[in-house]
Amino acid sequence: MAEALLLKAGAQSVTCVALGKFGGLLRDYKIEIKSDPFKPLSFAKDAILHEKPFLVGQENDSAQKSLKGLLG
């Protein structure tokens, strides 16, 4: 949602990384803001959620250990 608001407000680009572990699935969403991003909004009325297919993956112990090392 933050990316959609920043882009609607005029940002040239937005880069964000969010990490979470939910089994072997990765989910990607595209949110489109239909109203003024500088005013309060209701997600149900002012945004469109474009869902993309699940990205199926697998667990990798060495990748998880590397990530934990980066995060401290």
ROTI-87024 format. One record per residue: residue number from 0; residue in three letters; z, y, x of N, C-alpha, C in turn. Coordinates in steps of 0.2 Angstrom, whole numbers, plus 5000, padded with zeros to 4 digits. Example, Ala and Ser with C-alpha at 12.3 -4.5 7.8 and 13.67 -1.06 7.14 Angstrom:
! ROTI-87024
<node><num>0</num><residuo>ALA</residuo><n_c3>5039</n_c3><n_c2>4972</n_c2><n_c1>5066</n_c1><ca_c3>5039</ca_c3><ca_c2>4978</ca_c2><ca_c1>5062</ca_c1><c_c3>5039</c_c3><c_c2>4984</c_c2><c_c1>5066</c_c1></node>
<node><num>1</num><residuo>SER</residuo><n_c3>5035</n_c3><n_c2>4989</n_c2><n_c1>5064</n_c1><ca_c3>5036</ca_c3><ca_c2>4995</ca_c2><ca_c1>5068</ca_c1><c_c3>5039</c_c3><c_c2>5000</c_c2><c_c1>5064</c_c1></node>
This chain:
! ROTI-87024
<node><num>0</num><residuo>MET</residuo><n_c3>5000</n_c3><n_c2>4994</n_c2><n_c1>5004</n_c1><ca_c3>5000</ca_c3><ca_c2>5000</ca_c2><ca_c1>5000</ca_c1><c_c3>5000</c_c3><c_c2>5006</c_c2><c_c1>5004</c_c1></node>
<node><num>1</num><residuo>ALA</residuo><n_c3>5004</n_c3><n_c2>5006</n_c2><n_c1>5010</n_c1><ca_c3>5004</ca_c3><ca_c2>5012</ca_c2><ca_c1>5014</ca_c1><c_c3>4997</c_c3><c_c2>5014</c_c2><c_c1>5017</c_c1></node>
<node><num>2</num><residuo>GLU</residuo><n_c3>4993</n_c3><n_c2>5008</n_c2><n_c1>5019</n_c1><ca_c3>4987</ca_c3><ca_c2>5010</ca_c2><ca_c1>5022</ca_c1><c_c3>4982</c_c3><c_c2>5013</c_c2><c_c1>5016</c_c1></node>
<node><num>3</num><residuo>ALA</residuo><n_c3>4982</n_c3><n_c2>5010</n_c2><n_c1>5010</n_c1><ca_c3>4978</ca_c3><ca_c2>5013</ca_c2><ca_c1>5005</ca_c1><c_c3>4980</c_c3><c_c2>5021</c_c2><c_c1>5004</c_c1></node>
<node><num>4</num><residuo>LEU</residuo><n_c3>4986</n_c3><n_c2>5022</n_c2><n_c1>5004</n_c1><ca_c3>4988</ca_c3><ca_c2>5029</ca_c2><ca_c1>5003</ca_c1><c_c3>4986</c_c3><c_c2>5034</c_c2><c_c1>5008</c_c1></node>
<node><num>5</num><residuo>LEU</residuo><n_c3>4987</n_c3><n_c2>5031</n_c2><n_c1>5014</n_c1><ca_c3>4985</ca_c3><ca_c2>5035</ca_c2><ca_c1>5020</ca_c1><c_c3>4978</c_c3><c_c2>5037</c_c2><c_c1>5020</c_c1></node>
<node><num>6</num><residuo>LEU</residuo><n_c3>4974</n_c3><n_c2>5031</n_c2><n_c1>5019</n_c1><ca_c3>4966</ca_c3><ca_c2>5032</ca_c2><ca_c1>5019</ca_c1><c_c3>4964</c_c3><c_c2>5037</c_c2><c_c1>5013</c_c1></node>
<node><num>7</num><residuo>LYS</residuo><n_c3>4967</n_c3><n_c2>5036</n_c2><n_c1>5007</n_c1><ca_c3>4966</ca_c3><ca_c2>5041</ca_c2><ca_c1>5002</ca_c1><c_c3>4967</c_c3><c_c2>5048</c_c2><c_c1>5003</c_c1></node>
<node><num>8</num><residuo>ALA</residuo><n_c3>4973</n_c3><n_c2>5049</n_c2><n_c1>5007</n_c1><ca_c3>4975</ca_c3><ca_c2>5056</ca_c2><ca_c1>5009</ca_c1><c_c3>4971</c_c3><c_c2>5059</c_c2><c_c1>5015</c_c1></node>
<node><num>9</num><residuo>GLY</residuo><n_c3>4966</n_c3><n_c2>5055</n_c2><n_c1>5018</n_c1><ca_c3>4962</ca_c3><ca_c2>5058</ca_c2><ca_c1>5022</ca_c1><c_c3>4962</c_c3><c_c2>5055</c_c2><c_c1>5030</c_c1></node>
<node><num>10</num><residuo>ALA</residuo><n_c3>4966</n_c3><n_c2>5050</n_c2><n_c1>5031</n_c1><ca_c3>4967</ca_c3><ca_c2>5047</ca_c2><ca_c1>5037</ca_c1><c_c3>4960</c_c3><c_c2>5044</c_c2><c_c1>5039</c_c1></node>
<node><num>11</num><residuo>GLN</residuo><n_c3>4958</n_c3><n_c2>5045</n_c2><n_c1>5045</n_c1><ca_c3>4952</ca_c3><ca_c2>5042</ca_c2><ca_c1>5048</ca_c1><c_c3>4952</c_c3><c_c2>5034</c_c2><c_c1>5048</c_c1></node>
<node><num>12</num><residuo>SER</residuo><n_c3>4958</n_c3><n_c2>5032</n_c2><n_c1>5051</n_c1><ca_c3>4959</ca_c3><ca_c2>5025</ca_c2><ca_c1>5051</ca_c1><c_c3>4967</c_c3><c_c2>5023</c_c2><c_c1>5051</c_c1></node>
<node><num>13</num><residuo>VAL</residuo><n_c3>4968</n_c3><n_c2>5017</n_c2><n_c1>5050</n_c1><ca_c3>4975</ca_c3><ca_c2>5015</ca_c2><ca_c1>5049</ca_c1><c_c3>4976</c_c3><c_c2>5008</c_c2><c_c1>5053</c_c1></node>
<node><num>14</num><residuo>THR</residuo><n_c3>4980</n_c3><n_c2>5007</n_c2><n_c1>5057</n_c1><ca_c3>4981</ca_c3><ca_c2>5001</ca_c2><ca_c1>5061</ca_c1><c_c3>4989</c_c3><c_c2>4999</c_c2><c_c1>5060</c_c1></node>
<node><num>15</num><residuo>CYS</residuo><n_c3>4990</n_c3><n_c2>4993</n_c2><n_c1>5057</n_c1><ca_c3>4996</ca_c3><ca_c2>4991</ca_c2><ca_c1>5056</ca_c1><c_c3>4997</c_c3><c_c2>4983</c_c2><c_c1>5057</c_c1></node>
<node><num>16</num><residuo>VAL</residuo><n_c3>5002</n_c3><n_c2>4981</n_c2><n_c1>5059</n_c1><ca_c3>5004</ca_c3><ca_c2>4974</ca_c2><ca_c1>5060</ca_c1><c_c3>5010</c_c3><c_c2>4972</c_c2><c_c1>5056</c_c1></node>
<node><num>17</num><residuo>ALA</residuo><n_c3>5010</n_c3><n_c2>4967</n_c2><n_c1>5052</n_c1><ca_c3>5015</ca_c3><ca_c2>4965</ca_c2><ca_c1>5048</ca_c1><c_c3>5016</c_c3><c_c2>4957</c_c2><c_c1>5050</c_c1></node>
<node><num>18</num><residuo>LEU</residuo><n_c3>5021</n_c3><n_c2>4955</n_c2><n_c1>5051</n_c1><ca_c3>5022</ca_c3><ca_c2>4948</ca_c2><ca_c1>5053</ca_c1><c_c3>5027</c_c3><c_c2>4944</c_c2><c_c1>5048</c_c1></node>
<node><num>19</num><residuo>GLY</residuo><n_c3>5025</n_c3><n_c2>4938</n_c2><n_c1>5046</n_c1><ca_c3>5030</ca_c3><ca_c2>4934</ca_c2><ca_c1>5042</ca_c1><c_c3>5028</c_c3><c_c2>4927</c_c2><c_c1>5042</c_c1></node>
<node><num>20</num><residuo>LYS</residuo><n_c3>5032</n_c3><n_c2>4923</n_c2><n_c1>5041</n_c1><ca_c3>5030</ca_c3><ca_c2>4916</ca_c2><ca_c1>5041</ca_c1><c_c3>5031</c_c3><c_c2>4913</c_c2><c_c1>5034</c_c1></node>
<node><num>21</num><residuo>PHE</residuo><n_c3>5026</n_c3><n_c2>4910</n_c2><n_c1>5032</n_c1><ca_c3>5025</ca_c3><ca_c2>4907</ca_c2><ca_c1>5025</ca_c1><c_c3>5021</c_c3><c_c2>4901</c_c2><c_c1>5025</c_c1></node>
<node><num>22</num><residuo>GLY</residuo><n_c3>5024</n_c3><n_c2>4896</n_c2><n_c1>5029</n_c1><ca_c3>5020</ca_c3><ca_c2>4890</ca_c2><ca_c1>5030</ca_c1><c_c3>5013</c_c3><c_c2>4891</c_c2><c_c1>5034</c_c1></node>
<node><num>23</num><residuo>GLY</residuo><n_c3>5008</n_c3><n_c2>4888</n_c2><n_c1>5032</n_c1><ca_c3>5002</ca_c3><ca_c2>4888</ca_c2><ca_c1>5035</ca_c1><c_c3>4997</c_c3><c_c2>4892</c_c2><c_c1>5032</c_c1></node>
<node><num>24</num><residuo>LEU</residuo><n_c3>4999</n_c3><n_c2>4897</n_c2><n_c1>5028</n_c1><ca_c3>4994</ca_c3><ca_c2>4901</ca_c2><ca_c1>5024</ca_c1><c_c3>4994</c_c3><c_c2>4909</c_c2><c_c1>5026</c_c1></node>
<node><num>25</num><residuo>LEU</residuo><n_c3>4989</n_c3><n_c2>4912</n_c2><n_c1>5027</n_c1><ca_c3>4988</ca_c3><ca_c2>4919</ca_c2><ca_c1>5028</ca_c1><c_c3>4985</c_c3><c_c2>4922</c_c2><c_c1>5022</c_c1></node>
<node><num>26</num><residuo>ARG</residuo><n_c3>4988</n_c3><n_c2>4928</n_c2><n_c1>5020</n_c1><ca_c3>4985</ca_c3><ca_c2>4931</ca_c2><ca_c1>5014</ca_c1><c_c3>4983</c_c3><c_c2>4938</c_c2><c_c1>5016</c_c1></node>
<node><num>27</num><residuo>ASP</residuo><n_c3>4977</n_c3><n_c2>4940</n_c2><n_c1>5013</n_c1><ca_c3>4975</ca_c3><ca_c2>4947</ca_c2><ca_c1>5015</ca_c1><c_c3>4973</c_c3><c_c2>4951</c_c2><c_c1>5008</c_c1></node>
<node><num>28</num><residuo>TYR</residuo><n_c3>4975</n_c3><n_c2>4957</n_c2><n_c1>5008</n_c1><ca_c3>4974</ca_c3><ca_c2>4961</ca_c2><ca_c1>5002</ca_c1><c_c3>4971</c_c3><c_c2>4967</c_c2><c_c1>5003</c_c1></node>
<node><num>29</num><residuo>LYS</residuo><n_c3>4967</n_c3><n_c2>4970</n_c2><n_c1>4999</n_c1><ca_c3>4964</ca_c3><ca_c2>4976</ca_c2><ca_c1>5000</ca_c1><c_c3>4966</c_c3><c_c2>4980</c_c2><c_c1>4993</c_c1></node>
<node><num>30</num><residuo>ILE</residuo><n_c3>4969</n_c3><n_c2>4986</n_c2><n_c1>4994</n_c1><ca_c3>4972</ca_c3><ca_c2>4990</ca_c2><ca_c1>4989</ca_c1><c_c3>4968</c_c3><c_c2>4996</c_c2><c_c1>4989</c_c1></node>
<node><num>31</num><residuo>GLU</residuo><n_c3>4966</n_c3><n_c2>4998</n_c2><n_c1>4983</n_c1><ca_c3>4962</ca_c3><ca_c2>5004</ca_c2><ca_c1>4982</ca_c1><c_c3>4966</c_c3><c_c2>5009</c_c2><c_c1>4977</c_c1></node>
<node><num>32</num><residuo>ILE</residuo><n_c3>4967</n_c3><n_c2>5015</n_c2><n_c1>4980</n_c1><ca_c3>4971</ca_c3><ca_c2>5020</ca_c2><ca_c1>4976</ca_c1><c_c3>4966</c_c3><c_c2>5024</c_c2><c_c1>4972</c_c1></node>
<node><num>33</num><residuo>LYS</residuo><n_c3>4967</n_c3><n_c2>5024</n_c2><n_c1>4965</n_c1><ca_c3>4962</ca_c3><ca_c2>5028</ca_c2><ca_c1>4961</ca_c1><c_c3>4964</c_c3><c_c2>5035</c_c2><c_c1>4959</c_c1></node>
<node><num>34</num><residuo>SER</residuo><n_c3>4971</n_c3><n_c2>5037</n_c2><n_c1>4961</n_c1><ca_c3>4973</ca_c3><ca_c2>5044</ca_c2><ca_c1>4959</ca_c1><c_c3>4975</c_c3><c_c2>5048</c_c2><c_c1>4965</c_c1></node>
<node><num>35</num><residuo>ASP</residuo><n_c3>4978</n_c3><n_c2>5054</n_c2><n_c1>4964</n_c1><ca_c3>4980</ca_c3><ca_c2>5058</ca_c2><ca_c1>4969</ca_c1><c_c3>4985</c_c3><c_c2>5055</c_c2><c_c1>4974</c_c1></node>
<node><num>36</num><residuo>PRO</residuo><n_c3>4984</n_c3><n_c2>5054</n_c2><n_c1>4980</n_c1><ca_c3>4990</ca_c3><ca_c2>5051</ca_c2><ca_c1>4984</ca_c1><c_c3>4996</c_c3><c_c2>5055</c_c2><c_c1>4985</c_c1></node>
<node><num>37</num><residuo>PHE</residuo><n_c3>4995</n_c3><n_c2>5062</n_c2><n_c1>4984</n_c1><ca_c3>5000</ca_c3><ca_c2>5066</ca_c2><ca_c1>4985</ca_c1><c_c3>5005</c_c3><c_c2>5067</c_c2><c_c1>4979</c_c1></node>
<node><num>38</num><residuo>LYS</residuo><n_c3>5004</n_c3><n_c2>5063</n_c2><n_c1>4974</n_c1><ca_c3>5008</ca_c3><ca_c2>5064</ca_c2><ca_c1>4968</ca_c1><c_c3>5011</c_c3><c_c2>5057</c_c2><c_c1>4966</c_c1></node>
<node><num>39</num><residuo>PRO</residuo><n_c3>5016</n_c3><n_c2>5056</n_c2><n_c1>4963</n_c1><ca_c3>5019</ca_c3><ca_c2>5050</ca_c2><ca_c1>4961</ca_c1><c_c3>5014</c_c3><c_c2>5045</c_c2><c_c1>4958</c_c1></node>
<node><num>40</num><residuo>LEU</residuo><n_c3>5014</n_c3><n_c2>5039</n_c2><n_c1>4959</n_c1><ca_c3>5009</ca_c3><ca_c2>5034</ca_c2><ca_c1>4956</ca_c1><c_c3>5013</c_c3><c_c2>5028</c_c2><c_c1>4953</c_c1></node>
<node><num>41</num><residuo>SER</residuo><n_c3>5009</n_c3><n_c2>5025</n_c2><n_c1>4949</n_c1><ca_c3>5011</ca_c3><ca_c2>5019</ca_c2><ca_c1>4946</ca_c1><c_c3>5006</c_c3><c_c2>5014</c_c2><c_c1>4948</c_c1></node>
<node><num>42</num><residuo>PHE</residuo><n_c3>5009</n_c3><n_c2>5008</n_c2><n_c1>4952</n_c1><ca_c3>5004</ca_c3><ca_c2>5004</ca_c2><ca_c1>4954</ca_c1><c_c3>4999</c_c3><c_c2>5001</c_c2><c_c1>4949</c_c1></node>
<node><num>43</num><residuo>ALA</residuo><n_c3>5002</n_c3><n_c2>4999</n_c2><n_c1>4943</n_c1><ca_c3>4999</ca_c3><ca_c2>4996</ca_c2><ca_c1>4937</ca_c1><c_c3>4993</c_c3><c_c2>5001</c_c2><c_c1>4935</c_c1></node>
<node><num>44</num><residuo>LYS</residuo><n_c3>4994</n_c3><n_c2>5007</n_c2><n_c1>4935</n_c1><ca_c3>4989</ca_c3><ca_c2>5012</ca_c2><ca_c1>4932</ca_c1><c_c3>4985</c_c3><c_c2>5015</c_c2><c_c1>4938</c_c1></node>
<node><num>45</num><residuo>ASP</residuo><n_c3>4987</n_c3><n_c2>5016</n_c2><n_c1>4944</n_c1><ca_c3>4984</ca_c3><ca_c2>5020</ca_c2><ca_c1>4949</ca_c1><c_c3>4981</c_c3><c_c2>5016</c_c2><c_c1>4955</c_c1></node>
<node><num>46</num><residuo>ALA</residuo><n_c3>4981</n_c3><n_c2>5010</n_c2><n_c1>4955</n_c1><ca_c3>4979</ca_c3><ca_c2>5006</ca_c2><ca_c1>4960</ca_c1><c_c3>4975</c_c3><c_c2>5000</c_c2><c_c1>4958</c_c1></node>
<node><num>47</num><residuo>ILE</residuo><n_c3>4971</n_c3><n_c2>4997</n_c2><n_c1>4962</n_c1><ca_c3>4967</ca_c3><ca_c2>4991</ca_c2><ca_c1>4961</ca_c1><c_c3>4969</c_c3><c_c2>4986</c_c2><c_c1>4967</c_c1></node>
<node><num>48</num><residuo>LEU</residuo><n_c3>4971</n_c3><n_c2>4980</n_c2><n_c1>4965</n_c1><ca_c3>4972</ca_c3><ca_c2>4975</ca_c2><ca_c1>4970</ca_c1><c_c3>4966</c_c3><c_c2>4971</c_c2><c_c1>4971</c_c1></node>
<node><num>49</num><residuo>HIS</residuo><n_c3>4963</n_c3><n_c2>4971</n_c2><n_c1>4976</n_c1><ca_c3>4957</ca_c3><ca_c2>4966</ca_c2><ca_c1>4977</ca_c1><c_c3>4959</c_c3><c_c2>4961</c_c2><c_c1>4982</c_c1></node>
<node><num>50</num><residuo>GLU</residuo><n_c3>4960</n_c3><n_c2>4955</n_c2><n_c1>4979</n_c1><ca_c3>4963</ca_c3><ca_c2>4949</ca_c2><ca_c1>4982</ca_c1><c_c3>4957</c_c3><c_c2>4945</c_c2><c_c1>4986</c_c1></node>
<node><num>51</num><residuo>LYS</residuo><n_c3>4959</n_c3><n_c2>4943</n_c2><n_c1>4992</n_c1><ca_c3>4954</ca_c3><ca_c2>4939</ca_c2><ca_c1>4996</ca_c1><c_c3>4956</c_c3><c_c2>4932</c_c2><c_c1>4996</c_c1></node>
<node><num>52</num><residuo>PRO</residuo><n_c3>4952</n_c3><n_c2>4927</n_c2><n_c1>4997</n_c1><ca_c3>4954</ca_c3><ca_c2>4920</ca_c2><ca_c1>4998</ca_c1><c_c3>4959</c_c3><c_c2>4919</c_c2><c_c1>5003</c_c1></node>
<node><num>53</num><residuo>PHE</residuo><n_c3>4964</n_c3><n_c2>4914</n_c2><n_c1>5002</n_c1><ca_c3>4969</ca_c3><ca_c2>4912</ca_c2><ca_c1>5007</ca_c1><c_c3>4965</c_c3><c_c2>4910</c_c2><c_c1>5013</c_c1></node>
<node><num>54</num><residuo>LEU</residuo><n_c3>4968</n_c3><n_c2>4911</n_c2><n_c1>5019</n_c1><ca_c3>4966</ca_c3><ca_c2>4909</ca_c2><ca_c1>5025</ca_c1><c_c3>4970</c_c3><c_c2>4903</c_c2><c_c1>5027</c_c1></node>
<node><num>55</num><residuo>VAL</residuo><n_c3>4968</n_c3><n_c2>4897</n_c2><n_c1>5027</n_c1><ca_c3>4972</ca_c3><ca_c2>4892</ca_c2><ca_c1>5029</ca_c1><c_c3>4972</c_c3><c_c2>4891</c_c2><c_c1>5037</c_c1></node>
<node><num>56</num><residuo>GLY</residuo><n_c3>4978</n_c3><n_c2>4890</n_c2><n_c1>5039</n_c1><ca_c3>4979</ca_c3><ca_c2>4889</ca_c2><ca_c1>5046</ca_c1><c_c3>4984</c_c3><c_c2>4883</c_c2><c_c1>5048</c_c1></node>
<node><num>57</num><residuo>GLN</residuo><n_c3>4986</n_c3><n_c2>4883</n_c2><n_c1>5054</n_c1><ca_c3>4991</ca_c3><ca_c2>4878</ca_c2><ca_c1>5056</ca_c1><c_c3>4996</c_c3><c_c2>4881</c_c2><c_c1>5061</c_c1></node>
<node><num>58</num><residuo>GLU</residuo><n_c3>5002</n_c3><n_c2>4878</n_c2><n_c1>5061</n_c1><ca_c3>5007</ca_c3><ca_c2>4880</ca_c2><ca_c1>5065</ca_c1><c_c3>5005</c_c3><c_c2>4878</c_c2><c_c1>5073</c_c1></node>
<node><num>59</num><residuo>ASN</residuo><n_c3>5008</n_c3><n_c2>4883</n_c2><n_c1>5077</n_c1><ca_c3>5006</ca_c3><ca_c2>4882</ca_c2><ca_c1>5084</ca_c1><c_c3>5013</c_c3><c_c2>4884</c_c2><c_c1>5088</c_c1></node>
<node><num>60</num><residuo>ASP</residuo><n_c3>5016</n_c3><n_c2>4879</n_c2><n_c1>5091</n_c1><ca_c3>5023</ca_c3><ca_c2>4880</ca_c2><ca_c1>5094</ca_c1><c_c3>5022</c_c3><c_c2>4885</c_c2><c_c1>5100</c_c1></node>
<node><num>61</num><residuo>SER</residuo><n_c3>5017</n_c3><n_c2>4884</n_c2><n_c1>5104</n_c1><ca_c3>5016</ca_c3><ca_c2>4889</ca_c2><ca_c1>5110</ca_c1><c_c3>5015</c_c3><c_c2>4896</c_c2><c_c1>5108</c_c1></node>
<node><num>62</num><residuo>ALA</residuo><n_c3>5011</n_c3><n_c2>4897</n_c2><n_c1>5102</n_c1><ca_c3>5010</ca_c3><ca_c2>4903</ca_c2><ca_c1>5100</ca_c1><c_c3>5016</c_c3><c_c2>4906</c_c2><c_c1>5097</c_c1></node>
<node><num>63</num><residuo>GLN</residuo><n_c3>5020</n_c3><n_c2>4902</n_c2><n_c1>5093</n_c1><ca_c3>5026</ca_c3><ca_c2>4905</ca_c2><ca_c1>5091</ca_c1><c_c3>5031</c_c3><c_c2>4907</c_c2><c_c1>5096</c_c1></node>
<node><num>64</num><residuo>LYS</residuo><n_c3>5031</n_c3><n_c2>4903</n_c2><n_c1>5101</n_c1><ca_c3>5036</ca_c3><ca_c2>4905</ca_c2><ca_c1>5107</ca_c1><c_c3>5034</c_c3><c_c2>4911</c_c2><c_c1>5110</c_c1></node>
<node><num>65</num><residuo>SER</residuo><n_c3>5027</n_c3><n_c2>4912</n_c2><n_c1>5111</n_c1><ca_c3>5024</ca_c3><ca_c2>4918</ca_c2><ca_c1>5114</ca_c1><c_c3>5026</c_c3><c_c2>4924</c_c2><c_c1>5110</c_c1></node>
<node><num>66</num><residuo>LEU</residuo><n_c3>5025</n_c3><n_c2>4924</n_c2><n_c1>5104</n_c1><ca_c3>5027</ca_c3><ca_c2>4929</ca_c2><ca_c1>5099</ca_c1><c_c3>5034</c_c3><c_c2>4931</c_c2><c_c1>5099</c_c1></node>
<node><num>67</num><residuo>LYS</residuo><n_c3>5038</n_c3><n_c2>4926</n_c2><n_c1>5099</n_c1><ca_c3>5046</ca_c3><ca_c2>4927</ca_c2><ca_c1>5100</ca_c1><c_c3>5047</c_c3><c_c2>4931</c_c2><c_c1>5106</c_c1></node>
<node><num>68</num><residuo>GLY</residuo><n_c3>5044</n_c3><n_c2>4929</n_c2><n_c1>5111</n_c1><ca_c3>5045</ca_c3><ca_c2>4932</ca_c2><ca_c1>5118</ca_c1><c_c3>5043</c_c3><c_c2>4940</c_c2><c_c1>5118</c_c1></node>
<node><num>69</num><residuo>LEU</residuo><n_c3>5038</n_c3><n_c2>4941</n_c2><n_c1>5114</n_c1><ca_c3>5035</ca_c3><ca_c2>4948</ca_c2><ca_c1>5113</ca_c1><c_c3>5040</c_c3><c_c2>4952</c_c2><c_c1>5109</c_c1></node>
<node><num>70</num><residuo>LEU</residuo><n_c3>5043</n_c3><n_c2>4949</n_c2><n_c1>5104</n_c1><ca_c3>5048</ca_c3><ca_c2>4953</ca_c2><ca_c1>5100</ca_c1><c_c3>5055</c_c3><c_c2>4953</c_c2><c_c1>5102</c_c1></node>
<node><num>71</num><residuo>GLY</residuo><n_c3>5056</n_c3><n_c2>4950</n_c2><n_c1>5107</n_c1><ca_c3>5063</ca_c3><ca_c2>4950</ca_c2><ca_c1>5110</ca_c1><c_c3>5068</c_c3><c_c2>4946</c_c2><c_c1>5107</c_c1></node>
